[in-house]
């Protein structure tokens, strides 16, 4: 139900499962994810023993619905940008700007592979004429210039998922009591050094931890005085 085709192949091999049509099932999962599938739902599971009453050796049957959500135009733009750049070294502009692509704002593009972070780079203030161009620039940077990871290879493209965060303008705050890690992202600043963390991240449940991560990113010592800023995001997946 996690739509993990590699794990399915691994279990069939390691557990010596006599699954009919496991190769087509793997192809189906891969194709479904490429088309935007995000989850699967078990409708019903039964075995032949439920009918015969003999459970010494059974055949199992599972009915599963693969579901997805319609991809946001911004996420589609990030995905197509990365795929075109990684495969061909080219960039392109959208033929038409949808409402969320207009205006100016900071944008972060996050790329995940099998649930783990594969790249995340962005701008907390706008540097381009519109959100579309901001997304294109940061999608390429996330895929190829995140110093924590090697550049994304063409062989990885089918395994990636994307999210795009459009940031509100940062506002200065007087105290960390005005922060909430689920609601607000935070910027920690000391002189020319700045550390930023997006809101609502898995494993970041306290303001203290949020600020600690920002200090580490910026190379700011725990006891150095800092300025704090908060911002909200609109997250597209």
C-alpha positions in Angstrom: 0.0 0.0 0.0 3.1 2.3 0.2 3.4 2.0 -3.6 7.0 0.8 -3.2 7.8 -1.4 -6.2 11.3 -2.1 -5.1 10.1 -3.5 -1.7 7.6 -5.7 -3.5 10.3 -7.2 -5.7 12.6 -7.7 -2.6 9.9 -9.5 -0.7 8.9 -11.7 -3.5 12.6 -12.8 -3.9 13.6 -13.0 -0.2 10.4 -14.8 0.9 10.1 -17.0 -2.2 6.5 -15.8 -2.8 4.8 -17.5 -5.7 2.9 -14.3 -6.8 1.3 -14.4 -10.1 2.0 -11.4 -12.3 4.4 -9.6 -9.9 6.3 -8.1 -12.8 3.1 -6.4 -14.2 2.2 -5.3 -10.7 5.6 -3.6 -10.4 5.2 -1.9 -13.7 1.7 -0.8 -12.7 2.9 0.8 -9.5 5.7 2.6 -11.3 3.4 3.9 -14.0 0.8 4.9 -11.5 3.3 7.0 -9.5 4.5 8.6 -12.7 0.8 9.7 -13.4 0.5 11.2 -9.9 -0.6 8.3 -7.7 0.2 8.9 -4.0 -1.4 6.1 -2.1 -3.3 2.8 -2.3 -6.3 1.5 -0.4 -7.0 -2.2 0.3 -10.6 -2.9 -0.6 -10.7 -6.5 0.5 -8.4 -9.5 1.1 -9.5 -13.1 1.0 -7.9 -16.5 0.5 -9.2 -19.7 -1.1 -9.4 -21.1 2.4 -12.3 -18.7 3.2 -14.3 -20.7 0.6 -13.1 -24.2 1.1 -12.3 -24.1 4.8 -8.9 -25.7 4.1 -6.1 -23.3 5.2 -3.2 -25.8 4.8 -2.4 -24.3 1.4 -4.2 -21.3 0.1 -4.2 -18.7 -2.7 -4.6 -15.1 -1.6 -6.6 -12.4 -3.5 -6.4 -8.7 -2.8 -8.5 -5.9 -4.2 -6.5 -2.6 -4.2 -7.4 0.8 -5.5 -4.5 3.1 -6.4 -5.3 6.7 -5.8 -3.7 10.1 -6.4 -4.4 13.7 -6.3 -4.4 16.1 -9.3 -0.9 17.6 -9.5 -0.8 21.3 -8.8 0.4 23.4 -11.8 3.4 24.6 -9.7 4.4 21.1 -8.8 4.0 20.0 -12.4 6.2 22.9 -13.5 8.9 21.9 -11.0 8.7 18.3 -12.1 8.9 19.0 -15.8 11.6 21.6 -15.2 13.8 19.0 -13.4 13.2 16.3 -15.9 13.9 18.5 -18.9 17.1 19.9 -17.3 18.4 16.6 -16.1 17.8 14.9 -19.4 18.6 17.6 -21.9 20.3 20.5 -20.0 17.5 22.8 -21.1 14.9 25.0 -19.5 11.6 26.2 -20.7 8.8 28.6 -19.7 5.2 27.6 -19.2 3.0 28.6 -22.1 0.5 30.2 -19.8 0.8 31.5 -16.2 -1.9 30.0 -13.9 -3.1 32.2 -11.0 -0.6 30.7 -8.5 2.3 31.4 -10.9 1.7 35.1 -11.0 2.9 37.6 -8.5 6.3 37.7 -6.8 7.3 35.7 -3.7 10.0 33.6 -2.3 9.8 29.9 -3.3 11.3 26.7 -2.0 11.3 23.5 -4.1 11.7 20.2 -2.2 12.4 16.9 -3.9 12.0 13.6 -2.2 13.0 10.1 -3.2 11.2 7.1 -1.5 10.1 9.5 1.3 13.6 10.8 2.0 14.8 14.3 1.1 16.8 14.4 -2.2 17.1 18.2 -2.6 15.7 21.4 -1.2 16.7 24.9 -2.2 14.8 28.2 -2.4 14.6 31.9 -1.9 12.9 33.6 1.1 12.3 36.8 -0.9 11.5 37.1 -4.6 14.4 37.3 -7.0 12.5 36.8 -10.3 9.6 38.6 -12.0 7.0 35.9 -11.0 6.5 32.7 -9.0 6.8 30.6 -12.1 10.4 31.7 -12.8 11.2 31.5 -9.1 10.0 27.9 -9.2 12.0 27.0 -12.3 15.2 28.4 -11.0 14.9 26.8 -7.6 13.8 23.4 -9.0 17.0 23.3 -11.0 19.0 24.3 -8.0 17.4 21.7 -5.8 18.1 19.0 -8.4 21.7 19.9 -9.2 23.1 22.3 -6.6 22.1 21.2 -3.1 25.5 20.7 -1.5 24.1 17.8 0.7 23.5 15.6 -2.3 25.0 14.7 -5.7 23.1 16.0 -8.7 20.0 14.0 -9.7 20.7 11.5 -12.4 18.3 10.6 -15.2 17.8 7.1 -13.7 16.3 8.6 -10.6 13.6 10.7 -12.2 10.8 8.1 -12.0 11.4 7.8 -8.2 11.0 11.4 -7.3 8.2 13.5 -5.8 8.0 17.2 -5.5 6.5 20.0 -3.3 6.6 23.7 -3.8 6.3 26.2 -0.9 5.4 29.8 -1.8 6.5 32.0 1.1 4.8 35.1 2.6 7.0 38.1 3.3 9.1 37.5 6.5 8.1 39.6 9.5 10.3 40.4 12.4 9.3 39.1 15.9 10.3 40.0 19.4 10.2 36.6 21.0 10.2 32.9 20.0 6.9 32.8 21.9 5.4 34.1 18.7 6.5 31.0 16.8 4.7 27.8 16.1 6.7 25.1 14.1 3.5 23.8 12.4 2.3 27.2 11.4 5.3 29.4 10.8 8.7 29.0 9.2 11.6 30.8 10.9 14.6 32.8 9.9 17.4 33.3 12.4 19.8 36.1 11.6 23.1 37.3 13.1 24.9 39.9 11.0 25.2 38.6 7.4 24.5 35.0 8.5 21.0 33.6 8.1 19.4 30.2 8.7 15.9 29.3 7.5 13.6 26.4 8.2 10.2 25.8 6.6 7.2 25.1 8.8 5.4 21.8 9.3 8.3 19.5 8.8 8.3 15.9 10.1 10.4 15.5 13.3 10.5 19.3 14.0 7.9 19.6 16.8 9.3 22.4 19.0 10.3 26.0 18.5 13.6 25.4 20.3 14.5 22.6 17.9 13.4 24.8 14.9 15.7 27.6 16.1 18.5 25.1 16.8 18.5 23.8 13.3 18.5 27.4 11.9 21.5 28.3 14.0 23.4 25.2 12.8 22.6 26.0 9.2 23.9 29.5 9.5 26.9 28.7 11.7 25.5 30.7 14.6 26.6 29.7 18.1 23.9 28.7 20.6 24.7 31.7 22.8 25.0 34.4 20.1 22.2 37.0 20.1 20.0 36.8 17.0 17.1 38.4 15.2 14.1 36.3 14.5 11.7 36.4 11.6 8.6 34.3 10.9 6.7 33.5 7.7 3.9 31.4 6.4 3.9 29.2 3.3 1.3 27.9 0.9 2.5 24.3 0.2 1.7 22.7 -3.1 2.1 18.9 -3.5 
